[in-house]
């Protein structure tokens, strides 16, 4: 399993030190490849072409940099021989120590559907409390796993810790040929590819209400800009969601 860290920090920075001092990562420093694009350092032309042109709402520099960083990691993964990639952002917080090699073996044993995205954190936050799906019979590191219904992908946020297989990486790269906000996944349903999203709660993340020094750069930028996701409340999908909420489960940590 390829291991990636999304970070714009320089080696030895307090943020990176705080990440790698955690038990899960302290012996993995040499195994992580780090990708980080600073959106504010892109040229005006590049920023306009990728973040503004043809978009209903322009991406902020932080959103664009975040997406480009994840895209770079996925491209590197596709050029490897590994079956899975695990990606972290540098503000991910372990809930308990995890052996990443053992985690890889557990993922294999789960036999998840091909072309999968497994979120390892974020589902626990209030912003995701409208997500609905069905629990798997299996657990991961003792934590419940929910198979997210595709009609509720717009309610799933955060990409600070996740695992993808090669098929999902290829799908995301195709989806982001024109970069989008990385954790806006609902439009993936318009692709002619079968895929599956799962979520569990292995890693935590600073909450928005905390002081700015503990927030990720992107989180602070979103907070400052008061960005709200667009939610389409009309049409067939609206009524499907209404009915599905009757029998689908919400994630309960």
N, C-alpha and C positions, 0 to 999 in steps of 0.2 A: 504494500500500500504506500503510494507516494504521499509525502507529508509536506504541506505548504503553510506558510505564514504570510498573511497579508499585512504589510506594515510599511509606513513611510519613515520609520525611525532609523537613526544611524546606530551602528553596532555600539553596544555599551550604554545606550540611553536608559534612563530610569524605567521607561515603559517596557522596553524589551527585557531588561533585567527582572522586572516584576513578573513578566510572562514566564521566562525560563527558570525562575526560582521555584515555580510550582512543581510538586512531585511528579506530575504527569509528564512534564517537559524537561526537567532538569538534566536528564541523561539523553535527550533527543536533539540537542542543539545542532549537532553535525548532520542530523538526518533531515532537517527542515530546509527547504528552499524558500527564500523570501522574495516576494514581489510587492512592489509599492510604487504607484504612480501618483504624483502630486498634481491634482487637477489645475491648481492655480499657476503651475509652471508651464502649462501647455501654451502654445502660441494662440493668438486671437483667432487665426484662421482655423486651426485644428479644433479649438473649442467650439467655434460656431458650427463647423461641419458635423461634429459628433454630438453636440449637446443642444443645439438650437434649431438647426435647419430641419424643417418638416415636422417638428414636434408641437403638440398641443401645449405642453409646458416644458420649458428648457430645464435640462438637468443643471443642478448646481455644480460648481467645480469639484466639490467633495464627492458628490454622487458619481460624476463622471470618472474621477480618479479611482474611486472604489470599484466601479464596474470594470475599468480597464485593468486594474490589479488582479481581480478574480479571473478575468478573461486570459491574462498572461499565464496564470497558474494552470488554467484548464488546457491551454495550448501546449504547455510543457508536459502535462500529464498525457495528452494524446500522443505525444512523441516518445513516450516511454513504453515499457512492456508490462506495466502494472495493470491490474484489473480494477483497482479502486484508488481513489484519492481522498485524503482527509484534509480539509482546509480550516484554518483558524484565523481570526483577526486578533490583533495583539492585545485586545482588552478582554479576551475570553478568560473566564475564571473557572477553575476546576471546582466541582462540588465535593469530589473525593478523588483520590489517586486512581488513575486508570493506566493499565499496561496497554499501550497502543498496538503491540503485536498480538496480544490476546484479543483485543477489540477486533482486529482484522479477522482473526479466526472465528469470532462470534458472528461477524457480518456474513462470512461465508456460510456458516451453519444456518443462518436465518433463511437463506434461499429467497431473498427478496426478488420481486419481479424485475426483469431487465429494464434498463433505462430508468433508474431510480435516483431520487434525491432524498437523503436521510438527514433531516435537520437534527442537530444534537443539542439545541437550545434555542429559546425564544418563545416556544409554545406556551411556556409558563406565564408569560406576561399578559397584562390586561389587554394590550393592543391585539392579542391573538385570541381573545376569549370567544370570538364568533366562529372560530374554526370548528368544523365538524368532520367526523369520520368514523371509522370502526377500529376498535382495538384488535391488535394481533394476539394470538394465543401465546406467542413467545415474548420474552422480555430481553432487554439489552443492559448488561451490567445491573440487573435487578430492577430496571426502570421500564415502565409501560411504553409501548410503541403504538402510535395511532396511524392508520392508513388514511390520509386526508382525502376527502371527497373533492374532486376537481372543481366543483362549483363554489368551493370555499377557499380556493388558493389566494384570492385577493386579500383574505384576512390573515394570511401567514406572513409574518415579517421577520427580519433578522437573518443574516448569513454569517454570523460570527463563528460558527462551528458546524460543519456538515461533512457528509461523505457522499460521493457520487461514483457511479461506475462509468465505463468508457462511453456507453451509449448516451447517457445523460450529459456527459461533458460535450460530446459532439452536438447534441441538441441545443445546449446552452450557447455554444459558439455560433451555431447557425442563427439562433434567436437574437444574439447580440452583434450580428454583423453591423447593424447600426446600434450603438450602445444605448441601453435603457437603464433605468434604476435597477440595480442588480436583484433586489428582493421583491420586485413586482413581477409575479409569475403568472397571473391569471391569463395573460395573452398567449401563454404557451399552449393553451387549449385550442388555439387557432392553427397550430402546426399539425401536419398530417402524420404525427408520430405518437404511438402509444407510450405513455410514461406514467410513473407513479411517484407521489410524494409521501414520505413518512416523517414523523416527528417524535422525538423523545426528549428527555431532559437530563443530560449528562453534564452540561457546562452552563454556567451562569454568565451574566453580563451586567455592567453597571447600569442602573436605572436612570431614566431621564431626569428625575427629580434630584439626583445627587449633584454635588458641586461640579463646576465645569472642568476642573483639573482631573477628575476621574472619568470624564466622558470621552468617548471616541471623538475624533475630529468630525466625522460625518454626523454622529448623533447630535453634537452641539450645533452643527450647521443647520440640521433639520429643525432642531428646537428653535433656533434663532429665526428661521424663515417661516416658522409655523406651517410647515408643509403638511397637507392633508391628502391622503390617497383618494383618487377619484373612485367612486363606487356607483356603478350603474344599478339603479333601483327599479328599472323598467324592463318589461319584456318577459319572455318565457323563463329565463334563468332566475329572475326574481321570484317567480312562483315556485319553481323547482326548489329553490333554497328554503322557501317558507315551509313546504311540505317535508323536505328532507330533515329539517330541524326536529321534526316530531320523533323520528326513529334513530337519527345519527347521534353519536356521543360527542360531547365536548371533552377536551383533555383535562384530566384532573391529576396533578402531580402526586 
